[in-house]
Amino acid sequence: MTGRLLYVCARPQREAAVAEWASFRDGLGVADGDLVHHDLVRTPLPPDLERYAGVVVGGSPFNITDTDKTDEQLRLERDLEELASAGLTGRTRTLFTCFGIGVVTRLLGGVVTLDHPEGTGPAEIELTEEGAGDELFGILNPRFEALTAHKEGTAEVPPGATLLARNDDCPVQAYRAGTSLWATQFHPEPTADAFVARMAVYRAAGYFDADAFDEVAAHVRTASVEQPTLLLRTFAALAV
């Protein structure tokens, strides 16, 4: 295992993918060469995951609840399940975010539903008692702000997982499963400005009223993301 980390991209939009990689790089506090960019949309999962100290999985416009999945999306989901298995068994540390939490939830036998969407912008999240004692989440404030934008969510913590964070709109904001896997519904990586730039890419994707872009962007820019960044820095430190 090396000290390098792997970023796994699940976004078909190249502009958003490159920007997300940069956000993870900055959030993790590593140099360009220490965060390898793997485009899972176009290239299958690499077989040698053990060579990386840790893996972070970005978000996606895909949804687990989609009813019209392409072969591309189905293959991507299978590869993410394989990656999740590597985290569950301790082959490498893994952090799944956004769309990724749905993949892990389904793999564990949990339910992903459209009943728990969240709007685009900052959300207040609270740690559970288990979250406060977790080696990754325990460094965070009991309540913190993070950026969200999703159409689906996990209905309840899946079998075998430990709930780490929640809020009223989304009962499962984060959990730990197995020996080395964490999953978040919220986005830990973007700054407010980076999130606004991502909004521009997905303006017509139904996450928010496209005509209200400026208003939503102004609300996003009020977000404080120091705690999510601290989460990423801690993940990087644990992985080395």
Protein Blocks (a to p, Z undefined) as FASTA:
>chain_A
ZZbdcdddfbfblklmmmmmmmmmmmnopafklmccddfkloccdfklmlpgbdcddddf
bdfklcbbcfklmmmmmmmmmmmmmmmnopaccddehjlmmmmmmmnopacdfklccded
dddddddfklmmpmklmmpcfbdcdddddfbdcfbacehiacfbdcfklmblbdcehjlb
ccdfbdfkbcfklmmmmmmmmmmnopacfklmmmmmmmmmmpccklmmmmmmmmmmmmZZ
